[in-house]
């Protein structure tokens, strides 16, 4: 089947495929694709192989501080592409998109898909460091995304507009798919539990997820008469420079204003035991946690930033607060805690919104449609040679 309907998905972490892309590759296999996966090694590899998927280990280093190792990753991907000769390479997350895009052009892969799940400091910062890094990042993205038969999947329009503004993406390449989707049947609406009100944030413990603001908002709410309980489901991410330190987490646990649940397998159960979903992130692609909150029928409080605001219908399924504003976050959570009618109405509207926009079947359909377009064009389009253009001055 090589060169026919072979699909190779490249992701840095195999656990991410299990948590965010499993329904996509299952749908592709059902549609007749010979699905292969390439990630760094990890415990989830065994789970993917147990499900019948062919997996290839690719060396990837999360820190990216060793240029020799980074070049070797590109070489390893190129060598894998040349050996497998997939019809389509689908890359997800930043490093696979950049390195996989370059390798796909060098290996002359017929079709290429890149999923841009969010843009951060490099493309949004205003300081000298951000501007300097943006020149380099733009050049890399132009090279990686310059494939002649390609589609770039965005989760929100802000990221698409930014990448087009910097010349990294052509409008004809853009496909908008709002998040990873959710199986609505697996997320039944449960009535609100009795007892104290719970504000739940599902997130890794990263600074740019707004964890510090969440903790400060909990402190500010300690004297609230309803006694709102603030909880976080998520763990530290030591490989991420934005991770909260173990020492800080220990201090917060000792302080006791927030309950840290750690890594949770049953997020649906956690939302069933909560009343309000919170995400105080600085910027997202389109957060899966808020998609799942909507499916669970819980009102949302989140920040007015790209990705987060796209996951709700403001003032209908949830409420927006300014980013990095703990007092505003505390006040809005308290408002929903005090107003049961508004809170439950928003939760019900959120469920209807999720059924209309985030259903996994629609996400699967859009992915398969994207693959089909690239397959139809592959006979008529040869990948362009790499001819990077320098970014225009700002």
ZATI-203649 format. One line per field, with one value per residue (C-alpha): x, y, z. Coordinates in nm, 2 decimals. Each point is the difference from the previous one (the first is absolute). Example, Ala and Ser with C-alpha at 12.3 -4.5 7.8 and 13.67 -1.06 7.14 Angstrom:
BEGIN
u	c(1.23,0.14)
v	c(-0.45,0.34)
w	c(0.78,-0.07)
//
This chain:
BEGIN
u	c(0.00,0.31,-0.06,-0.37,-0.20,0.28,-0.04,0.28,-0.08,0.30,-0.04,0.26,-0.17,-0.19,-0.23,-0.12,-0.13,-0.19,-0.15,-0.06,0.03,-0.12,-0.34,0.16,0.23,-0.27,-0.23,0.28,0.06,-0.37,0.01,0.26,0.33,0.31,0.07,0.35,0.11,0.33,0.08,0.27,0.00,-0.23,-0.24,-0.29,0.18,-0.11,-0.36,0.01,0.15,-0.25,-0.27,0.16,0.18,0.35,0.23,0.35,0.22,0.17,0.26,-0.15,0.14,-0.26,0.26,0.14,0.33,0.24,0.02,0.16,-0.30,-0.25,0.17,0.00,-0.38,-0.05,0.23,-0.19,-0.33,0.13,0.14,-0.33,-0.20,0.23,-0.04,-0.38,-0.09,-0.33,-0.26,-0.07,0.21,-0.21,0.20,-0.13,0.16,0.28,0.32,-0.16,-0.16,0.33,0.23,-0.25,-0.09,0.37,0.05,-0.32,0.12,0.35,-0.15,-0.26,-0.30,-0.30,-0.24,0.07,-0.23,0.11,-0.21,0.07,-0.15,0.10,0.25,0.18,0.26,0.20,-0.29,-0.19,0.27,0.10,0.35,0.34,0.04,-0.34,0.06,0.35,-0.14,-0.29,0.24,0.15,-0.33,-0.16,0.28,-0.03,-0.38,0.03,0.24,-0.20,-0.34,0.10,-0.10,-0.18,-0.28,-0.07,-0.27,0.06,-0.26,-0.08,-0.22,-0.09,0.00,0.24,0.29,-0.08,0.00,0.33,0.17,-0.13,0.11,0.36,0.00,0.03,-0.33,-0.20,-0.38,-0.05,0.17,-0.22,-0.25,-0.19,-0.08,-0.10,0.18,0.05,-0.37,-0.18,-0.22,-0.33,-0.12,0.29,-0.08,-0.35,-0.13,-0.02,-0.20,0.20,0.11,-0.12,0.23,0.26,0.04,0.31,0.20,0.21,0.30,0.12,0.36,0.36,0.17,0.16,0.03,-0.14,-0.31,-0.08,0.06,0.14,-0.30,-0.23,0.17,-0.01,-0.37,-0.06,0.18,-0.22,-0.31,0.08,-0.25,-0.28,-0.31,-0.08,0.34,0.09,0.26,0.27,0.15,0.26,0.02,0.34,0.37,0.34,0.18,0.37,0.11,-0.19,0.18,-0.33,-0.07,-0.07,0.29,-0.05,0.09,-0.28,-0.25,0.10,-0.06,-0.34,-0.10,0.10,-0.19,-0.32,-0.20,0.00,-0.04,0.24,-0.14,0.30,-0.03,-0.36,-0.11,-0.37,-0.05,-0.37,-0.04,0.19,-0.23,-0.30,0.12,0.05,-0.22,0.22,0.28,0.29,0.30,0.22,0.24,0.20,-0.06,-0.12,-0.07,-0.34,0.02,-0.13,-0.09,-0.26,-0.14,-0.05,-0.15,-0.25,-0.09,-0.04,-0.25,0.21,0.01,0.35,0.22,0.30,0.23,-0.07,0.28,0.02,-0.10,-0.17,-0.26,-0.06,-0.10,-0.30,-0.29,0.07,-0.28,-0.20,0.22,0.25,0.16,0.33,0.25,0.32,0.31,0.23,-0.27,-0.05,-0.25,-0.22,0.02,-0.11,-0.28,-0.15,0.02,-0.17,-0.27,-0.08,0.02,-0.27,-0.23,-0.12,-0.24,0.26,0.26,-0.23,-0.14,0.36,0.08,-0.30,0.09,0.36,-0.12,-0.20,0.30,0.22,-0.25,-0.01,0.37,0.23,-0.15,0.28,-0.18,0.02,0.37,0.06,-0.19,0.20,0.33,-0.10,-0.11,0.34,0.18,-0.22,0.07,0.38,-0.03,-0.20,0.26,0.32,0.01,-0.01,0.22,0.37,0.14,0.19,0.36,0.11,0.05,-0.03,-0.09,0.14,-0.27,-0.10,0.10,-0.28)
v	c(0.00,0.22,0.32,-0.07,0.07,-0.01,0.27,0.08,0.21,0.16,0.13,0.06,-0.19,-0.33,0.08,0.30,-0.22,-0.21,0.31,0.23,-0.19,-0.36,0.05,0.16,-0.29,-0.25,0.17,0.01,-0.38,-0.07,0.21,-0.23,0.19,-0.20,0.20,0.03,0.21,0.16,0.14,0.00,-0.31,-0.01,-0.22,0.08,-0.17,-0.34,0.12,0.12,-0.33,-0.20,0.19,-0.14,0.31,-0.02,0.22,0.14,0.15,0.33,0.18,0.33,0.22,0.23,0.26,0.06,0.13,-0.23,0.10,-0.34,-0.19,0.23,-0.06,-0.37,0.01,0.16,-0.27,-0.28,0.13,0.03,-0.35,-0.14,0.19,-0.14,-0.35,0.00,0.22,0.11,0.17,0.26,0.11,0.16,0.19,0.12,0.24,0.25,-0.21,-0.27,0.27,0.18,-0.29,-0.23,0.27,0.04,-0.37,-0.05,0.25,-0.15,-0.35,0.12,-0.14,0.04,0.16,0.19,0.11,0.21,0.06,0.33,-0.04,0.34,0.29,0.14,0.25,0.01,0.12,0.21,0.16,0.36,0.01,-0.01,-0.37,-0.09,0.20,-0.16,-0.35,0.08,0.06,-0.35,-0.17,0.16,-0.12,-0.35,-0.01,0.13,-0.28,-0.27,0.11,0.07,-0.34,0.03,-0.25,0.08,0.11,0.18,-0.07,0.29,-0.02,0.37,0.29,0.22,-0.25,-0.03,0.37,0.04,-0.27,0.15,0.35,-0.12,-0.18,-0.35,-0.13,0.06,0.05,-0.29,-0.23,0.08,-0.25,0.09,-0.29,0.12,-0.22,-0.37,-0.08,-0.19,-0.32,0.14,-0.34,-0.04,0.33,-0.02,0.30,-0.06,0.22,0.23,-0.18,0.11,0.16,0.28,0.15,-0.11,0.20,-0.25,0.08,-0.29,0.08,-0.08,0.21,0.25,0.38,0.08,-0.20,0.25,-0.23,0.28,0.23,-0.29,-0.05,0.38,0.01,-0.29,0.21,0.30,-0.22,-0.15,0.23,-0.05,-0.12,-0.29,-0.15,-0.08,-0.28,0.05,-0.31,-0.08,-0.33,-0.02,-0.07,0.17,-0.01,0.00,0.00,0.33,0.33,0.15,-0.28,0.09,-0.12,-0.29,0.24,0.24,-0.28,-0.12,0.35,0.02,-0.34,0.11,0.32,-0.20,0.26,-0.22,-0.38,-0.16,-0.32,-0.10,-0.18,-0.13,-0.26,0.06,0.37,-0.05,-0.12,0.31,0.23,-0.19,0.09,0.36,0.31,0.24,-0.07,0.24,0.05,0.31,-0.06,0.27,-0.14,-0.33,-0.17,-0.12,-0.16,-0.36,0.06,0.26,-0.21,-0.28,0.25,0.11,-0.36,-0.06,0.28,0.23,0.38,0.12,0.29,0.06,0.27,0.23,-0.12,-0.20,-0.36,0.04,0.25,-0.22,-0.30,0.18,0.23,0.30,0.08,-0.31,-0.30,0.17,0.33,0.16,0.17,0.20,-0.21,0.00,0.17,-0.21,0.24,0.00,-0.38,-0.03,0.25,-0.18,-0.34,0.14,0.15,-0.34,-0.17,0.24,-0.03,-0.36,0.08,0.18,-0.27,-0.29,0.19,0.05,-0.36,-0.12,0.25,-0.13,-0.36,0.11,0.20,-0.31,-0.22,0.25,0.08,-0.24,-0.34,-0.25,-0.12,0.34,0.03,-0.35,0.10,0.32,-0.19,-0.27,0.27,0.17,-0.32,-0.07,0.34,-0.06,-0.35,0.14,0.26,-0.20,-0.13,0.36,0.18,-0.06,0.13,0.33,0.01,0.18,0.36,0.19,0.37,0.23,0.16,0.35,0.27,0.10)
w	c(0.00,0.01,-0.20,-0.03,0.32,0.26,0.27,0.24,0.30,0.17,0.36,0.27,0.29,-0.06,0.30,-0.20,-0.27,0.25,0.17,-0.30,-0.34,0.05,-0.15,-0.31,-0.07,0.07,-0.25,-0.26,0.05,-0.04,-0.32,-0.14,0.08,0.10,0.31,0.14,0.30,0.08,0.35,0.26,0.22,0.31,0.19,-0.23,-0.29,0.13,0.01,-0.36,-0.12,0.20,-0.20,-0.32,-0.12,-0.15,0.21,-0.08,0.27,-0.10,0.21,0.12,0.28,0.17,0.10,-0.35,0.15,-0.19,-0.37,-0.09,0.15,-0.18,-0.34,0.07,0.07,-0.35,-0.15,0.18,-0.13,-0.35,0.01,0.13,-0.27,-0.27,0.13,0.06,-0.30,0.15,-0.21,0.28,0.30,0.27,0.26,0.34,0.25,-0.07,-0.03,-0.22,-0.22,-0.05,-0.03,-0.17,-0.25,-0.10,-0.02,-0.20,-0.27,-0.01,-0.03,-0.26,0.19,-0.22,0.26,0.32,0.29,0.29,0.31,0.17,0.34,0.13,-0.02,0.30,0.11,-0.33,-0.21,0.25,0.22,-0.06,0.15,-0.18,0.08,-0.14,-0.32,-0.05,0.05,-0.23,-0.29,0.05,0.07,-0.31,-0.22,0.13,-0.04,-0.35,-0.09,0.19,-0.13,-0.36,-0.13,-0.33,0.09,0.37,0.24,0.33,0.27,0.24,0.31,0.01,-0.25,0.20,-0.06,-0.36,-0.06,0.18,-0.20,-0.32,0.11,0.05,-0.34,0.15,-0.14,-0.32,0.04,-0.24,0.24,0.30,0.15,0.31,0.24,0.35,0.23,0.05,0.03,0.27,-0.01,0.13,0.10,0.23,0.18,0.13,0.19,0.37,0.24,0.22,0.32,0.34,0.25,-0.04,-0.34,-0.19,-0.26,-0.19,-0.23,-0.22,-0.10,0.02,0.28,-0.23,0.06,-0.34,0.07,0.27,0.30,0.21,-0.07,0.09,0.33,0.07,-0.09,0.25,0.27,-0.08,0.03,0.34,0.19,-0.25,0.19,-0.24,0.07,-0.36,-0.03,-0.26,-0.16,-0.27,-0.18,-0.16,0.07,-0.02,-0.34,0.09,-0.37,-0.06,0.10,0.10,0.26,0.36,0.22,0.24,0.28,-0.09,-0.03,0.34,0.14,-0.16,0.13,0.35,-0.03,-0.08,-0.19,-0.32,-0.01,-0.24,-0.14,-0.21,-0.33,-0.04,-0.24,0.04,-0.09,-0.07,0.36,0.13,-0.19,0.13,0.35,-0.08,-0.07,-0.20,-0.25,0.00,-0.22,0.05,-0.28,-0.18,-0.35,-0.15,-0.33,0.12,0.34,0.03,0.36,-0.09,-0.27,0.25,0.25,-0.25,-0.08,0.37,0.03,0.22,-0.02,-0.09,0.13,-0.22,-0.13,-0.29,-0.21,-0.33,0.04,0.33,-0.12,-0.31,0.23,0.14,-0.11,0.22,0.24,-0.12,0.08,0.22,0.11,-0.10,0.23,-0.08,-0.02,0.31,0.21,0.31,0.17,-0.31,-0.01,0.36,-0.05,-0.30,0.16,0.31,-0.23,-0.15,0.34,0.13,-0.31,-0.04,-0.27,-0.22,0.07,-0.10,-0.30,-0.13,0.06,-0.21,-0.27,0.00,-0.05,-0.31,-0.13,0.04,-0.18,-0.29,-0.03,0.19,-0.08,-0.08,-0.31,-0.15,0.09,-0.16,-0.31,-0.05,0.04,-0.25,-0.24,0.03,-0.08,-0.30,-0.15,0.03,-0.15,-0.29,-0.07,0.05,-0.36,-0.13,0.25,0.07,0.33,-0.05,0.07,0.31,-0.08,0.33,-0.01,0.26,0.22,-0.10,0.25,0.24)
//
